[in-house]
């Protein structure tokens, strides 16, 4: 706590020293407020553009698909090192830690597991199944212009993996990005993050943005005294380069490259790299090398024809104790679509091809006799069409259809319907209906189970997972004293069939993959409220109710989804003092969620209600500097007993009838929240426009 106070004292000392500069900034801000009403509306409309719901840029208010938009400023209210942590500020989205040792995880939308969420960068499926677990923490917030979220199946546009929803990370445009920016942040846990970016122009129509992110956390901390690190050590570097081209008739043109390297470790406090892969001291050590490339090109034709591509290369070398996991995944994606308006109809038609290569050192990529290595090579061909019809000024109808062909699942059909009714600017009702599908990457999702010597059996005619979804969204803008209370309410219902599950119990020497003989349900309600008071206070609050479960045909038992809280929500308050001094109070709360427990486990089956609260004080100056400091996890909440038998991680004494009569085994999956307690942070930014 002394370090927290010291951080804040240093920050405010700097703020006081810059008071003269802040006065000039305040005068500058007042000058900005002199824009005409027309200019302010124009700027508002620019910020209101979305692409995720319909694949093409359009005003959010005109989109028949409900799309949530979150700017970089929104995430800066609780500064984090990467998008994985930042996305927790969005109502209905939960970054879930799947391992209490190495702290890898995935992103849940409305309670659905991570593989059901598609992560896009600039509209391209960059985040493949392997990097869903190991690559999300490598996406720095410094790259983000805004984040667009579509909840519910979007397979008719984006294909497999978009069953639960889509998170589209829009990166900065090199033509409009600041000339130079730097952001440095540290914490009382000695987490150090550096973001540096600069842009340069090549002529008047070409600009390049070069960005570097470096994060290092090398301090072993064990506050709960279980002899395991509370947070995984990380040494990570990310280099990003994006080129944007200003072309005739505003045609699109951009290209981007990113390289990521990460050295991650979690485990016993005595571990060092000499123990990597040994059975003496337990450690989980993961080396990741990752390359991404993506771009868009609009053809110089009278017709609007746009091509997009993405490619990622993910090489992982890891040890979980003495179990090695070596994996390589390469995913290439190409898409071309044609956009044409016919009166009140806006038509889009396109074709896609996606090819996935995956290889690892587990039985999952070996032949049935275990003698020949057989990497997975999975091409998927697709075609889609959609028509957005503006029936009149109040009604818009969208009809869409997608066809995909996969060599395992064969033909997959995905229809879609969306309707928007807006009788006036204060009320908007949207109804979305659609289907989703998922071609499961079995071996990237179950690799921990495949490190043994089991034979993998895939039932013939394995069907793709399917879903049918209905979503009703209502937006009400309530005028109050010249301002608006914004209410955004949604009700959703999704029915899942053909869920692909692994049977580990029928035969101890086999893993048998088959479609679930039953169904799954995801249903719930969500509400977001935003309000700007007459005095400089902004309040936003969100709450989500979830009921996510599955049933089998032979047993009429309702099985709740793991890590899917019945109730969850977000909250944020921002007070803007004079002289550009601001205080942000943000957080999330989670109700009880079902947890993975062992037989006769002494730990509770459900987590308690808890909240992760944060506070930040920030100040901006005319010179381009901004200083911020604060406290994370104000309530100092951490899970109890996240590890089972941490004193016996190699299960040497698991069969001891005296010390372990219940035959508990070492387990890392019980943790449901970060183990980092209360801590302070301090940061400084500098921007040259």
C-alpha positions as CSV (number, residue, x, y, z in Angstrom):
1,X,0.0,0.0,0.0
2,X,2.9,2.4,0.7
3,X,4.0,1.9,-2.9
4,X,0.5,2.8,-4.1
5,X,0.5,6.0,-2.1
6,X,4.0,6.9,-3.4
7,X,2.9,6.4,-7.0
8,X,0.0,8.8,-6.6
9,X,2.0,11.4,-4.7
10,X,4.6,11.4,-7.6
11,X,1.8,11.8,-10.1
12,X,0.1,14.7,-8.4
13,X,3.4,16.5,-7.9
14,X,3.9,16.4,-11.6
15,X,0.3,17.6,-12.1
16,X,0.9,20.6,-9.9
17,X,4.1,21.5,-11.8
18,X,2.2,21.6,-15.0
19,X,-0.7,23.8,-13.8
20,X,0.3,26.7,-16.0
21,X,0.2,24.5,-19.1
22,X,-3.2,23.2,-18.1
23,X,-4.7,26.7,-18.1
24,X,-3.6,27.1,-21.8
25,X,-5.2,23.7,-22.5
26,X,-8.5,24.8,-20.9
27,X,-8.6,27.8,-23.1
28,X,-7.9,25.6,-26.1
29,X,-10.7,23.2,-25.0
30,X,-13.2,26.1,-24.7
31,X,-12.2,27.2,-28.2
32,X,-13.0,23.7,-29.4
33,X,-16.5,24.0,-27.9
34,X,-17.3,26.9,-30.3
35,X,-17.9,24.5,-33.2
36,X,-21.3,25.0,-34.8
37,X,-24.1,22.5,-34.2
38,X,-23.7,21.3,-37.8
39,X,-20.0,20.6,-37.3
40,X,-20.6,18.7,-34.0
41,X,-23.2,16.6,-35.6
42,X,-20.9,15.8,-38.5
43,X,-18.1,14.7,-36.1
44,X,-20.6,12.6,-34.2
45,X,-21.7,10.9,-37.4
46,X,-18.0,10.2,-38.3
47,X,-17.6,8.4,-35.0
48,X,-20.8,6.5,-35.5
49,X,-19.6,4.4,-38.5
50,X,-19.6,0.6,-38.1
51,X,-18.6,-2.2,-40.4
52,X,-19.0,-5.5,-38.4
53,X,-22.8,-6.0,-38.7
54,X,-23.0,-5.8,-42.5
55,X,-19.3,-6.0,-43.7
56,X,-19.4,-2.5,-45.2
57,X,-19.0,0.9,-43.5
58,X,-22.3,2.5,-42.5
59,X,-23.8,4.7,-39.9
60,X,-24.6,2.7,-36.7
61,X,-28.1,4.3,-36.6
62,X,-28.9,2.9,-40.0
63,X,-27.5,-0.6,-39.5
64,X,-30.3,-3.2,-39.1
65,X,-27.8,-5.3,-37.0
66,X,-27.2,-4.3,-33.4
67,X,-23.5,-3.3,-33.1
68,X,-21.9,-2.0,-30.0
69,X,-19.0,0.5,-30.4
70,X,-16.2,1.1,-27.9
71,X,-13.5,3.7,-28.6
72,X,-10.0,3.7,-27.3
73,X,-10.9,6.4,-24.8
74,X,-13.5,4.1,-23.3
75,X,-10.8,1.5,-22.5
76,X,-8.4,4.2,-21.3
77,X,-10.7,4.7,-18.2
78,X,-9.1,1.5,-16.9
79,X,-5.7,1.2,-18.6
80,X,-4.6,-2.3,-19.2
81,X,-1.7,-3.9,-21.1
82,X,-3.7,-5.8,-23.7
83,X,-7.2,-6.2,-25.2
84,X,-7.8,-9.5,-23.3
85,X,-7.9,-7.6,-20.0
86,X,-9.6,-4.4,-21.4
87,X,-12.6,-6.2,-23.0
88,X,-13.9,-7.0,-19.5
89,X,-15.3,-3.5,-19.4
90,X,-17.9,-4.5,-22.0
91,X,-21.2,-5.8,-20.5
92,X,-21.9,-9.4,-21.4
93,X,-18.2,-10.2,-22.2
94,X,-16.0,-12.0,-19.8
95,X,-12.2,-12.7,-20.3
96,X,-11.9,-16.2,-18.7
97,X,-8.7,-17.4,-17.3
98,X,-8.6,-21.1,-18.1
99,X,-5.4,-21.9,-16.2
100,X,-4.5,-20.6,-12.8
101,X,-0.8,-21.3,-13.4
102,X,0.1,-19.9,-16.9
103,X,-2.9,-17.5,-16.9
104,X,-3.9,-18.2,-20.5
105,X,-7.6,-17.7,-21.3
106,X,-10.3,-17.0,-23.9
107,X,-13.2,-14.5,-24.3
108,X,-16.7,-15.5,-23.5
109,X,-19.7,-13.7,-25.0
110,X,-23.0,-14.2,-23.2
111,X,-21.6,-17.1,-21.3
112,X,-20.4,-19.2,-24.3
113,X,-17.0,-20.7,-24.3
114,X,-14.1,-19.0,-26.1
115,X,-14.1,-21.1,-29.3
116,X,-17.6,-19.7,-30.1
117,X,-16.2,-16.1,-30.2
118,X,-14.7,-14.9,-33.4
119,X,-11.9,-12.3,-33.0
120,X,-11.3,-10.1,-36.1
121,X,-8.6,-7.5,-36.7
122,X,-9.8,-4.9,-39.3
123,X,-12.5,-7.3,-40.3
124,X,-10.1,-10.2,-40.9
125,X,-10.1,-13.5,-39.0
126,X,-6.6,-13.1,-37.7
127,X,-7.1,-14.8,-34.3
128,X,-7.1,-18.5,-35.0
129,X,-8.1,-21.2,-32.6
130,X,-4.6,-21.8,-31.2
131,X,-4.0,-18.0,-30.7
132,X,-7.5,-17.7,-29.1
133,X,-5.8,-19.3,-26.1
134,X,-2.2,-18.0,-26.5
135,X,-2.4,-14.8,-28.6
136,X,-5.1,-12.5,-27.1
137,X,-2.8,-11.1,-24.5
138,X,-0.4,-10.1,-27.2
139,X,-2.7,-7.5,-28.8
140,X,-1.8,-4.2,-27.2
141,X,-4.4,-1.5,-26.7
142,X,-2.1,1.1,-28.5
143,X,-3.2,-0.4,-31.8
144,X,-6.9,0.1,-31.2
145,X,-9.0,2.8,-32.9
146,X,-12.2,1.2,-31.7
147,X,-13.8,-2.1,-31.0
148,X,-17.1,-3.3,-32.5
149,X,-19.1,-6.1,-30.9
150,X,-21.9,-8.2,-32.4
151,X,-23.5,-10.6,-29.9
152,X,-25.1,-13.7,-31.4
153,X,-24.3,-15.9,-34.4
154,X,-22.8,-14.1,-37.4
155,X,-21.8,-17.2,-39.5
156,X,-23.7,-15.9,-42.5
157,X,-21.0,-13.2,-42.9
158,X,-18.0,-14.6,-41.2
159,X,-18.3,-18.4,-41.3
160,X,-17.1,-20.9,-38.7
161,X,-16.3,-19.8,-35.1
162,X,-18.8,-16.9,-35.2
163,X,-21.6,-18.8,-33.3
164,X,-21.4,-16.8,-30.1
165,X,-20.5,-13.4,-31.5
166,X,-17.9,-11.3,-33.2
167,X,-15.3,-8.9,-31.7
168,X,-13.8,-6.7,-34.4
169,X,-10.7,-4.8,-33.4
170,X,-10.3,-1.8,-35.7
171,X,-6.7,-0.6,-35.8
172,X,-5.5,3.0,-36.3
173,X,-5.4,4.5,-39.8
174,X,-1.9,5.6,-40.7
175,X,-3.2,8.6,-42.6
176,X,-5.0,10.1,-39.5
177,X,-2.9,8.7,-36.6
178,X,-0.8,11.0,-34.5
179,X,2.7,11.8,-35.7
180,X,4.2,10.4,-32.5
181,X,2.9,8.9,-29.3
182,X,4.4,7.2,-26.3
183,X,2.6,5.6,-23.3
184,X,4.6,4.2,-20.4
185,X,2.9,2.5,-17.4
186,X,4.1,0.6,-14.4
187,X,2.5,-0.9,-11.3
188,X,3.3,-1.8,-7.7
189,X,3.6,-5.4,-8.9
190,X,6.4,-4.2,-11.2
191,X,4.4,-4.8,-14.4
192,X,6.0,-2.5,-17.0
193,X,4.5,-1.6,-20.3
194,X,5.8,0.6,-23.1
195,X,3.9,1.7,-26.2
196,X,5.6,3.8,-28.9
197,X,4.3,4.6,-32.3
198,X,5.2,7.0,-35.1
199,X,4.0,7.6,-38.6
200,X,5.8,8.8,-41.7
201,X,4.5,9.8,-45.1
202,X,5.7,8.7,-48.5
203,X,4.4,11.4,-50.7
204,X,1.0,13.0,-50.0
205,X,-1.1,9.8,-50.5
206,X,0.8,7.1,-48.6
207,X,1.3,6.9,-44.9
208,X,2.9,4.2,-42.7
209,X,2.3,3.6,-39.0
210,X,5.0,1.8,-37.0
211,X,4.2,0.7,-33.5
212,X,6.2,-1.1,-30.8
213,X,4.8,-2.6,-27.6
214,X,7.0,-4.1,-24.9
215,X,5.6,-5.7,-21.7
216,X,7.7,-7.2,-19.0
217,X,6.7,-8.7,-15.7
218,X,9.4,-10.8,-14.0
219,X,8.6,-10.6,-10.3
220,X,7.5,-13.8,-8.7
221,X,4.7,-13.0,-6.2
222,X,2.9,-15.5,-4.0
223,X,0.5,-13.7,-1.7
224,X,-1.8,-16.7,-1.1
225,X,1.2,-18.8,0.1
226,X,0.6,-21.9,-2.1
227,X,4.2,-21.8,-3.5
228,X,2.9,-20.9,-6.9
229,X,3.1,-17.6,-8.8
230,X,-0.1,-15.6,-8.4
231,X,0.4,-14.1,-11.9
232,X,2.3,-15.6,-14.8
233,X,5.6,-13.9,-15.6
234,X,5.7,-12.5,-19.1
235,X,8.3,-11.0,-21.4
236,X,6.5,-9.9,-24.6
237,X,7.3,-7.7,-27.6
238,X,4.9,-6.8,-30.5
239,X,5.9,-4.9,-33.6
240,X,3.1,-3.5,-35.9
241,X,3.4,-1.8,-39.2
242,X,0.4,-0.6,-41.2
243,X,0.3,1.2,-44.6
244,X,-2.7,3.2,-45.7
245,X,-3.2,4.6,-49.2
246,X,-5.3,7.6,-50.2
247,X,-6.7,6.6,-53.5
248,X,-8.9,8.1,-56.2
249,X,-12.6,8.2,-55.4
250,X,-11.9,7.2,-51.8
251,X,-11.1,3.6,-52.8
252,X,-9.9,1.4,-50.0
253,X,-6.3,0.3,-49.7
254,X,-4.3,-0.8,-46.7
255,X,-1.7,-3.4,-45.7
256,X,-0.5,-4.4,-42.2
257,X,2.1,-6.7,-40.6
258,X,2.6,-7.7,-37.0
259,X,5.1,-9.8,-35.2
260,X,4.7,-11.1,-31.6
261,X,7.1,-12.9,-29.3
262,X,6.2,-14.0,-25.8
263,X,8.0,-15.9,-23.1
264,X,5.4,-16.8,-20.4
265,X,5.9,-18.7,-17.2
266,X,3.8,-19.7,-14.2
267,X,4.6,-22.3,-11.6
268,X,6.4,-23.1,-8.4
269,X,8.4,-20.2,-6.8
270,X,11.7,-22.2,-7.0
271,X,11.5,-22.8,-10.7
272,X,14.0,-21.4,-13.2
273,X,14.7,-22.3,-16.8
274,X,17.0,-25.1,-16.0
275,X,13.9,-27.0,-14.8
276,X,12.0,-26.5,-18.1
277,X,10.5,-29.9,-19.0
278,X,11.7,-31.7,-15.9
279,X,9.7,-33.4,-13.2
280,X,11.6,-31.8,-10.3
281,X,10.1,-28.4,-9.9
282,X,6.7,-27.7,-11.6
283,X,6.5,-24.9,-14.2
284,X,4.4,-24.1,-17.2
285,X,6.7,-22.4,-19.8
286,X,5.3,-21.2,-23.1
287,X,7.3,-19.6,-26.0
288,X,5.2,-18.1,-28.7
289,X,6.3,-16.8,-32.1
290,X,3.6,-15.3,-34.2
291,X,3.4,-13.4,-37.6
292,X,0.2,-11.8,-39.0
293,X,-0.4,-10.1,-42.3
294,X,-3.7,-8.6,-43.5
295,X,-4.9,-6.1,-46.0
296,X,-7.7,-4.7,-48.2
297,X,-7.7,-3.6,-51.8
298,X,-10.6,-2.0,-53.8
299,X,-10.3,-2.6,-57.5
300,X,-10.0,0.4,-59.8
301,X,-13.2,-0.3,-61.5
302,X,-16.6,1.4,-61.9
303,X,-18.2,-1.4,-60.0
304,X,-17.3,-1.6,-56.3
305,X,-15.3,-4.8,-55.9
306,X,-13.2,-5.3,-52.8
307,X,-10.7,-8.0,-51.9
308,X,-9.4,-8.8,-48.4
309,X,-6.8,-11.2,-47.1
310,X,-5.2,-12.4,-43.9
311,X,-2.5,-14.8,-42.9
312,X,-1.2,-15.9,-39.6
313,X,1.7,-18.1,-38.6
314,X,1.7,-19.4,-35.0
315,X,4.6,-21.4,-33.6
316,X,4.4,-22.5,-30.0
317,X,6.9,-24.4,-27.9
318,X,5.7,-25.2,-24.4
319,X,6.0,-27.5,-21.4
320,X,3.3,-28.2,-18.8
321,X,5.4,-29.7,-16.1
322,X,7.3,-32.4,-17.9
323,X,4.6,-32.7,-20.7
324,X,5.8,-31.1,-23.9
325,X,3.4,-29.4,-26.3
326,X,4.8,-28.3,-29.7
327,X,2.4,-26.8,-32.1
328,X,2.4,-25.0,-35.4
329,X,-0.7,-23.4,-37.0
330,X,-0.9,-21.5,-40.3
331,X,-4.2,-20.0,-41.5
332,X,-4.7,-18.2,-44.8
333,X,-8.0,-16.4,-45.6
334,X,-9.1,-14.6,-48.8
335,X,-12.3,-12.9,-49.6
336,X,-13.7,-10.8,-52.5
337,X,-17.1,-9.2,-52.5
338,X,-19.1,-7.0,-54.8
339,X,-21.3,-4.1,-53.5
340,X,-24.0,-2.6,-55.7
341,X,-27.0,-0.4,-55.0
342,X,-30.3,-0.9,-56.9
343,X,-32.7,1.8,-55.8
344,X,-33.5,1.1,-52.1
345,X,-31.6,-2.2,-52.2
346,X,-27.9,-2.4,-51.1
347,X,-26.6,-5.8,-52.4
348,X,-23.4,-7.5,-51.4
349,X,-22.2,-10.8,-52.8
350,X,-18.9,-12.5,-52.3
351,X,-16.7,-15.6,-52.1
352,X,-14.2,-16.8,-49.5
353,X,-11.6,-19.4,-49.1
354,X,-9.9,-20.4,-45.8
355,X,-7.1,-22.9,-45.4
356,X,-5.9,-24.1,-42.0
357,X,-2.7,-26.1,-41.4
358,X,-2.2,-27.5,-37.9
359,X,0.5,-29.9,-36.5
360,X,1.6,-30.8,-33.0
361,X,3.4,-33.5,-31.1
362,X,0.2,-35.2,-29.7
363,X,-1.6,-38.3,-30.9
364,X,-4.2,-35.9,-32.3
365,X,-2.1,-35.5,-35.5
366,X,-0.9,-39.0,-35.8
367,X,-2.3,-41.9,-37.9
368,X,-4.5,-44.4,-36.0
369,X,-1.5,-46.8,-35.8
370,X,0.7,-44.1,-34.4
371,X,3.4,-44.5,-37.0
372,X,2.8,-41.6,-39.4
373,X,2.4,-37.9,-38.7
374,X,-0.7,-36.5,-40.3
375,X,-1.1,-32.7,-39.9
376,X,-4.6,-31.3,-40.2
377,X,-5.2,-29.5,-43.5
378,X,-8.6,-28.1,-43.7
379,X,-9.8,-25.9,-46.6
380,X,-13.2,-24.3,-46.4
381,X,-14.8,-22.7,-49.5
382,X,-17.7,-20.2,-49.0
383,X,-20.0,-17.9,-50.8
384,X,-22.4,-15.3,-49.4
385,X,-25.0,-12.8,-50.4
386,X,-27.0,-10.2,-48.5
387,X,-29.6,-7.5,-49.5
388,X,-30.2,-4.5,-47.2
389,X,-33.6,-3.0,-48.3
390,X,-34.6,0.4,-47.0
391,X,-38.4,-0.1,-47.2
392,X,-39.0,3.5,-46.1
393,X,-37.6,6.0,-43.7
394,X,-38.6,3.9,-40.7
395,X,-38.1,0.3,-41.8
396,X,-35.0,-1.5,-43.0
397,X,-34.8,-5.2,-43.8
398,X,-31.7,-7.3,-44.3
399,X,-31.7,-10.8,-45.8
400,X,-28.6,-12.9,-46.0
401,X,-27.4,-16.4,-46.9
402,X,-24.0,-18.1,-46.8
403,X,-22.9,-21.5,-48.2
404,X,-19.7,-23.2,-47.0
405,X,-18.1,-26.5,-48.0
406,X,-15.7,-28.4,-45.7
407,X,-14.2,-31.8,-46.5
408,X,-15.2,-33.2,-43.1
409,X,-18.6,-31.6,-42.6
410,X,-19.5,-31.1,-46.3
411,X,-22.2,-28.5,-47.1
412,X,-23.2,-26.0,-44.5
413,X,-26.1,-23.5,-45.0
414,X,-26.4,-20.3,-43.0
415,X,-29.4,-17.9,-43.6
416,X,-29.9,-14.6,-41.8
417,X,-32.6,-12.0,-41.3
418,X,-32.5,-8.6,-39.6
419,X,-35.1,-5.9,-39.3
420,X,-34.8,-2.3,-38.0
421,X,-37.8,-0.2,-37.1
422,X,-37.2,3.4,-36.1
423,X,-40.4,5.5,-35.9
424,X,-38.4,8.6,-34.7
425,X,-34.8,9.5,-33.6
426,X,-35.6,8.5,-30.0
427,X,-36.7,4.9,-30.5
428,X,-35.1,2.1,-32.5
429,X,-36.1,-1.6,-32.5
430,X,-34.0,-4.3,-34.1
431,X,-34.8,-7.9,-34.5
432,X,-32.1,-10.4,-35.7
433,X,-32.6,-14.0,-36.6
434,X,-29.8,-16.2,-37.9
435,X,-28.0,-19.5,-37.8
436,X,-24.4,-20.3,-36.9
437,X,-22.0,-23.1,-37.5
438,X,-18.6,-24.2,-36.2
439,X,-16.1,-26.5,-37.7
440,X,-14.3,-27.7,-34.6
441,X,-10.5,-27.7,-34.4
442,X,-10.5,-30.7,-32.2
443,X,-6.8,-30.8,-31.4
444,X,-6.2,-27.2,-30.5
445,X,-9.1,-27.2,-28.1
446,X,-8.4,-30.5,-26.3
447,X,-4.6,-30.6,-26.6
448,X,-4.1,-31.1,-22.8
449,X,-6.1,-34.3,-22.9
450,X,-4.2,-35.5,-26.0
451,X,-0.7,-35.4,-24.4
452,X,-1.2,-39.0,-23.4
453,X,-1.1,-42.2,-25.4
454,X,-4.8,-42.4,-26.3
455,X,-6.0,-43.3,-29.7
456,X,-8.2,-40.6,-31.2
457,X,-11.4,-41.8,-32.8
458,X,-13.6,-39.5,-34.9
459,X,-17.1,-40.9,-35.6
460,X,-18.0,-41.1,-39.3
461,X,-20.2,-38.2,-40.7
462,X,-19.3,-35.9,-37.9
463,X,-21.7,-33.0,-38.2
464,X,-20.8,-29.3,-37.7
465,X,-22.1,-27.7,-34.6
466,X,-25.2,-25.6,-35.4
467,X,-27.1,-22.9,-33.7
468,X,-30.3,-20.9,-34.3
469,X,-30.5,-17.5,-32.7
470,X,-33.1,-14.8,-32.1
471,X,-32.1,-11.4,-30.7
472,X,-34.4,-8.4,-29.9
473,X,-32.7,-5.1,-29.3
474,X,-34.3,-1.8,-28.2
475,X,-32.6,1.6,-28.0
476,X,-34.4,4.5,-26.2
477,X,-33.0,7.9,-26.1
478,X,-34.7,9.9,-23.3
479,X,-34.2,13.7,-23.5
480,X,-33.5,15.2,-20.1
481,X,-32.5,18.9,-19.8
482,X,-31.0,19.0,-23.3
483,X,-29.2,15.7,-22.8
484,X,-30.0,12.1,-23.3
485,X,-30.3,9.0,-21.1
486,X,-29.4,6.2,-23.5
487,X,-31.1,2.8,-22.7
488,X,-29.9,-0.2,-24.7
489,X,-31.8,-3.4,-23.9
490,X,-31.6,-6.8,-25.5
491,X,-33.2,-10.2,-25.2
492,X,-31.5,-13.2,-26.8
493,X,-32.1,-17.0,-27.2
494,X,-29.8,-19.5,-29.0
495,X,-30.4,-23.2,-29.5
496,X,-27.3,-25.3,-30.1
497,X,-27.3,-28.7,-31.8
498,X,-24.6,-31.2,-32.8
499,X,-22.2,-30.0,-30.2
500,X,-19.0,-32.0,-30.7
501,X,-17.7,-33.5,-27.4
502,X,-14.9,-35.9,-26.5
503,X,-15.8,-39.1,-24.7
504,X,-12.9,-40.0,-22.3
505,X,-14.8,-42.5,-20.3
506,X,-16.0,-45.3,-22.6
507,X,-12.5,-46.6,-23.3
508,X,-9.5,-45.5,-21.2
509,X,-7.3,-46.0,-24.3
510,X,-9.4,-43.9,-26.6
511,X,-10.9,-40.4,-27.1
512,X,-14.1,-40.8,-29.1
513,X,-15.4,-37.6,-30.7
514,X,-19.1,-37.6,-31.6
515,X,-22.0,-35.1,-31.8
516,X,-23.8,-34.6,-28.5
517,X,-27.2,-36.4,-28.5
518,X,-29.0,-33.5,-27.0
519,X,-29.0,-29.7,-27.2
520,X,-27.7,-26.6,-25.6
521,X,-29.4,-23.3,-24.7
522,X,-28.0,-19.8,-24.2
523,X,-30.7,-17.3,-23.2
524,X,-30.8,-14.1,-21.3
525,X,-31.3,-10.3,-21.0
526,X,-29.0,-7.4,-21.0
527,X,-29.3,-3.7,-20.3
528,X,-26.9,-0.8,-20.8
529,X,-27.6,2.7,-19.4
530,X,-25.5,5.8,-20.2
531,X,-26.1,9.3,-19.0
532,X,-24.3,12.7,-19.0
533,X,-25.4,15.0,-16.2
534,X,-25.6,18.8,-16.5
535,X,-22.6,18.9,-14.2
536,X,-19.5,17.1,-15.6
537,X,-20.4,13.6,-14.5
538,X,-20.9,10.6,-16.9
539,X,-22.4,7.4,-15.7
540,X,-22.7,4.1,-17.5
541,X,-24.0,0.8,-16.1
542,X,-24.6,-2.6,-17.6
543,X,-26.2,-5.8,-16.4
544,X,-26.6,-9.2,-18.0
545,X,-28.7,-12.2,-16.9
546,X,-27.7,-15.5,-18.4
547,X,-29.0,-19.0,-18.4
548,X,-26.6,-21.2,-20.4
549,X,-26.9,-25.0,-20.2
550,X,-27.2,-28.3,-22.1
551,X,-29.3,-31.4,-21.9
552,X,-28.8,-34.9,-23.3
553,X,-31.5,-37.1,-24.7
554,X,-30.9,-40.0,-22.3
555,X,-30.9,-37.8,-19.2
556,X,-33.3,-35.0,-18.7
557,X,-30.8,-33.2,-16.4
558,X,-30.0,-29.5,-16.9
559,X,-26.2,-29.1,-16.8
560,X,-25.1,-25.5,-16.3
561,X,-22.3,-24.1,-18.4
562,X,-19.0,-23.7,-16.6
563,X,-17.8,-20.2,-15.9
564,X,-21.2,-18.6,-17.0
565,X,-22.4,-16.4,-14.2
566,X,-26.2,-16.0,-13.8
567,X,-25.7,-12.3,-13.2
568,X,-22.9,-10.0,-14.3
569,X,-22.4,-6.4,-15.1
570,X,-20.1,-3.4,-15.6
571,X,-20.2,0.1,-14.1
572,X,-18.3,3.3,-14.8
573,X,-18.4,6.9,-13.4
574,X,-16.3,9.7,-14.8
575,X,-16.1,13.1,-13.2
576,X,-14.4,15.9,-15.2
577,X,-12.9,18.6,-13.0
578,X,-11.7,22.0,-14.3
579,X,-8.3,22.2,-16.0
580,X,-8.8,18.7,-17.6
581,X,-8.4,16.7,-14.4
582,X,-10.6,13.6,-14.4
583,X,-11.5,10.7,-12.1
584,X,-12.7,7.4,-13.4
585,X,-14.3,4.7,-11.3
586,X,-14.9,1.5,-13.2
587,X,-15.4,-2.2,-12.5
588,X,-17.2,-5.4,-13.1
589,X,-19.3,-7.7,-10.9
590,X,-20.1,-11.4,-11.3
591,X,-22.7,-13.5,-9.7
592,X,-22.2,-17.2,-8.8
593,X,-20.9,-19.4,-11.6
594,X,-20.5,-23.1,-11.8
595,X,-16.9,-24.3,-11.5
596,X,-15.0,-27.5,-12.5
597,X,-14.6,-29.5,-9.3
598,X,-13.3,-33.0,-8.6
599,X,-15.2,-35.9,-7.1
600,X,-15.9,-35.1,-3.4
601,X,-14.2,-31.8,-3.8
602,X,-14.0,-29.7,-0.6
603,X,-14.2,-26.5,-2.6
604,X,-17.6,-25.0,-3.5
605,X,-19.3,-25.9,-6.7
606,X,-20.1,-22.3,-7.4
607,X,-18.1,-19.1,-7.0
608,X,-19.2,-16.3,-4.6
609,X,-20.5,-12.9,-5.8
610,X,-17.5,-10.6,-6.4
611,X,-16.5,-7.3,-7.9
612,X,-13.3,-6.1,-9.4
613,X,-13.2,-2.3,-8.9
614,X,-10.7,0.3,-10.2
615,X,-10.1,4.0,-9.8
616,X,-8.0,6.3,-11.9
617,X,-7.0,10.0,-11.8
618,X,-5.7,11.6,-15.0
619,X,-4.7,15.0,-16.2
620,X,-4.1,16.3,-19.7
621,X,-1.9,19.2,-20.7
622,X,-1.7,21.5,-23.8
623,X,1.9,20.4,-24.4
624,X,0.6,16.9,-25.3
625,X,1.4,15.2,-22.0
626,X,-1.1,13.2,-19.9
627,X,-0.4,11.7,-16.5
628,X,-2.6,9.0,-14.9
629,X,-2.4,6.9,-11.8
630,X,-4.8,4.8,-9.8
631,X,-5.6,1.6,-8.0
632,X,-6.8,-1.7,-9.4
633,X,-8.9,-4.3,-7.6
634,X,-9.8,-1.8,-4.8
635,X,-11.7,-4.5,-2.9
636,X,-8.6,-6.8,-3.0
637,X,-10.6,-9.8,-4.1
638,X,-8.9,-13.0,-5.1
639,X,-10.2,-16.6,-5.5
640,X,-9.7,-19.1,-2.7
641,X,-7.9,-22.4,-3.4
642,X,-7.5,-21.9,-7.2
643,X,-5.1,-24.9,-7.3
644,X,-5.8,-28.4,-6.1
645,X,-2.9,-30.0,-4.3
646,X,-0.3,-27.4,-5.2
647,X,2.2,-29.3,-3.0
648,X,2.1,-32.4,-5.3
649,X,1.9,-31.0,-8.9
650,X,3.3,-34.2,-10.4
651,X,0.7,-36.4,-8.6
652,X,3.4,-38.5,-7.0
653,X,1.3,-39.2,-3.9
654,X,-2.2,-39.1,-5.5
655,X,-2.9,-42.7,-4.4
656,X,-1.8,-42.3,-0.8
657,X,-4.9,-43.6,1.1
658,X,-3.8,-41.7,4.3
659,X,-2.9,-38.2,3.0
660,X,-5.3,-38.3,0.0
661,X,-8.3,-40.7,0.6
662,X,-10.4,-38.9,-2.0
663,X,-7.7,-39.3,-4.7
664,X,-7.6,-35.6,-5.6
665,X,-5.2,-34.7,-8.5
666,X,-3.3,-31.6,-9.2
667,X,-5.7,-29.2,-11.0
668,X,-5.3,-25.7,-12.4
669,X,-8.8,-25.1,-13.9
670,X,-10.8,-24.1,-10.8
671,X,-9.7,-20.4,-10.8
672,X,-12.4,-18.0,-12.0
673,X,-10.8,-14.6,-11.4
674,X,-7.3,-13.1,-11.5
675,X,-5.1,-13.8,-8.4
676,X,-3.7,-10.3,-8.5
677,X,-4.9,-8.4,-5.4
678,X,-5.0,-4.6,-4.8
679,X,-2.2,-2.8,-6.6
680,X,-1.3,0.7,-7.8
681,X,-0.3,1.9,-11.2
682,X,1.2,5.0,-12.7
683,X,1.5,6.1,-16.3
684,X,2.5,9.0,-18.6
685,X,1.6,9.7,-22.2
686,X,2.9,12.1,-24.8
687,X,1.3,12.7,-28.1
688,X,2.4,14.9,-31.1
689,X,-0.5,15.4,-33.4
